Amino acid sequence: MQTGIIADIQRSSVHDGPGLRTTVFFKGCPLHCAWCHNPETIDPKPQLLEYPEKCICCGMCSKGCFSGAKVICGKEMSSDEVMEQILHDKQYYVKGGGVTFSGGEPFMQADFLNTLIDKCKSQGIHTAVETSMAIYSEAVISKLDLIMCDLKIWDKDIHREYVGIDPGIIRANIEKADMLGIPIILRTPVIPGIKQEIDKISAFAKQLNNVIQYELLPYHPLGTEKAKAMGIEQKEFKTPSNEYMEELKKYAYIR
C-alpha cells in the first residue's frame, strides 16, 4: 500500500481555495523562506515540537503528551487513510468546496499526490493544490481543477537570499502550468523591508492567460513560535500596515 508523510489534515477550511475545503498538508519543501508560516513542514521527516510553557509535569511523557507540550508533526499515512478523512467532508463540498493539497510542497511526494488526486477525481471531488512551483510534474498538475501558487520576490539575488532558489525556475514553471488551461491563483506574501517588486510580479501575472487572480497576503509571524518549538530561530518581520496594503491594492486583481 502506497504511503506518504502527512503533517496535518484540516477539515472545514475556508482559507485554502473556494468553498468549504479539506486541506491535506504534506511534509517536505525544497524552499527555506525566511518568513515561512509552516516551518514544521519543511523537513520531509516527522519532527518533535516542544512547547515547555504547556507542560503540566504529569510524568506521563512515555505514554504521550496530553497537554500539548510535545507534539509530533508528521505521520505516515496510506492513501486510503487520507481518503477516509476527506470523505468525511464530502457532503459539504456541494457548494463549490473540495480538497486542497498543501504543505510544505505536495510535489515533493508527487506519486502519493497523484494517487490522492485520482481517488478524489473518482469521487467527483474538486481538487486544488497550494504549491511553490519549485517542482513541476505536468502529468500530475494537469489533473487538478485549481492551482494556487506564490511568486514572492522578482529579483534573482534577493529571492535566493530569502527563499533559497532562483525565481526563474518558479516563473518558468508557472508559465508551463498556464499553458494547461487550469485556473491559477497567484499570490505574494507582503514582507515590509524586502524589495519584492510587486509591480513586476503583477505585470507578469497579467500576461498569463489563466491567472484568474493575483492576491497580496499580509505577512504574519505565525511561524515564529513553531520554529522556536523546533529549536530554530526564525527572523520576525514587520506586519504590513493597513495603509501599506491599501497602497499595494492597485497591483492585485481578479479577472
N, C-alpha and C positions, 0 to 999 in steps of 0.2 A: 504494500500500500504506500503510495506516494505521500510524503510528509513535507512540511515546511516549518520554519520558526516564526511564530506569530507573537508580536509584542502585546497586542490587546485587540479586543473586539468591542466596539462601542455601538450600542443599539439606540435607536431613536435620535440619531444625529440630524441636526438641521444646518450644519455649517460646512458640510463636505459634498456639496452638489445640490441639485434641485430636489425638492420634496423631502420626505422623511426617509432617512437612509441608515443602513448598517455599514459602519466603517471598520474595515479589517486592516490593522496596522502591521505591516511586515517588518521584520528585523533586518538591519543591514542597509548602509548607504555609502556610496563612494565619495560623497562630499563631506566637508567639515566646515559648515557655515558658522562663522563666529558667533552668531546670534541664535543658533538652532533652538527651536522650542520643543523639539523631541530628541534631545541628545542621547536618551536611553535606547533609541532605535538605530544609532549609527553602527555599533558593533553587531555583526551578524549572529553572535552567540548570546545565550541567556546571561544576564548580569544581575548582581545584587545591588539594590539601592537601600541605603540606610538613613533613617530619619531618627536620630537619637532622642530628639525632643518628644517623640511619640511613645518612647519606651516606658512601660509601666512596671518594669522589674518583676515580671510574673514568674520568671525562671522556666518558662516553657519553650525556649528557643528551639530546642531539638524537635519539638512537635509542630513547629510552625508559629509564625508571629501573628498574634490575634489583634494587636494594637496598630499594626501598620508601620512599625518601626523598621522592619526588614521586609523588603518587597523584591521578589524575583521578577524581572522583566524578560520575557521570552519563554515560549513554551512550544515544544514540538507537537504539531497537530497534523492529523491526516486531513485530506480534502473533505472527507465525509464528516469529520468533526466540525470543521469550519462551516460546511453547508448546513449542518444541523442548527447552528446558531443563526445563520442567515435566514433559514426557512421559518424560524420562529416569528420573523417580522414580515413575511411575505404578504400577509393580509393588509399591511399598512402601505404597500408600495403602489396601490392602485391610483393614487392621485399624483403620480409623477415621481415617486421615490425609487429607491433601488439600493444597490450595493456600491460602495466606493472602496477601492483598494488603495491604501495609503502606506505611510511608513515614517521613517526610513524610505527606502526606494524599492517598490514592488518588483521592478525588473531585475534586481539582484537575485531574485528567486523566480526567474522567468518561466521555467517549466511548471512550477507549482501554481503560479499566477495563471498560466494558460489553462491548466486543468480546472481551476475555480471559475474562470470566465466561461468555459464550455459548460460546466454544470449549471451556472446561473442562466446562461442563454437557453439551455434545455428546459428551464423552468419559466422562461419568459420574463426574467428579471433584468431590468435596466442596469448596465454596468458602466462604472466610471473609474478613472484612475487619477490619483494625485502623484505626479512624478516630477523628478528633477530634470528629466530629459537628458541626463548624462549617459544613459544606456538606452539603446534603441533596438527593438525587435519588431520588425514590421509584421511578422507572422502573428504576433500576439496583439500588438496595438491595433491592428486593423479590425479586430473583433469587437472593439469597445464601442460604446454609444456616446461617450464623452471623455475628453482629455482635459485635465486641469494641470497646468504646469507653471513653473516660475522662471522668470528671467530677471535676475536680481541686480546685476551691475553690467554696464555696457563695456567699460574699458577692460582690456585683457589683463593688464598687470594688477589692477585693483581687484578684479574678480578672482584672480589667482590668490591674491593675498588673503581675502576674506572668505572665499568659498572653496578654493583648493584646485580648480581646474580652469582651463581656457574656456571662456564663454562661447568661443567659436564652435566648439563641439555641441553645445546646447542649442545655439541658434541653428546650426545645420540640421540637427535632429528635429527641431520644431518645424523647419521648412519641409522636411521629408514627411512628417506627420500631417502637415497642412495639405499635402497632395493626395491624402487618402480620403478626403471629403468628410472627415469626422469633426463635429463641432469641438472647438478648443476654447477654453477659458485661460487666458494668460494673466499671470499675477506678478506683482512686485511688492515684496515687503519693504516698507519705507523705513530706512535706518538713518536718522539725522546724524550728520558728521561724516558720512561717507558719500563720495562723489559717485552717484549712481547713474546719472544722465538719463533720467526718466523720460525726457523728451525724445531721445533717440530710441528708447525701447518702445515707446508709444508709436513712433513712426514706423518702426519695424513691424509691429503688430498690425497696423492698418494696411500694410501692403500685402498681407496674407489673406487668402480667400475665406478661410474657415475659422478664423479667430472671431468668435461671436461676442467676446467681452474682454476688455483689458481692465483689470481690477488692481487698485492700490490698497495694500493692507498695512495699517499702522503697526510698527514693532511693539511687542510687549515682552517683558522679561520672564515669560513663563518657563523657559528652560533653565534659568539660573539655579533654582532650588533643586531641580532634578539632577543637574550636573554636579552640584555640591554633594548630593546624596550618593553619587558615583565616585566621589573623591576627585572631581575635576573642577578646576577654577574656570568659569565662563565669564568673559567680559560682559558687563552690562552697559547697554547703550541707552541714550535718552529716548523716552517715548515721544513721538512727534506731537506737537500741539495741534489743537483743532484748526487753528489759523493756518498752520503749515499744510495740513491735509486738504484744507479748503483751497489753498493756493495751487496745489497739485491736481486738483479735481479736473482741471481742463484737459489733462492728458488721459484720463480714464474715459472709457466709453462702452456702450452696449449697442451692438448692431440690431 
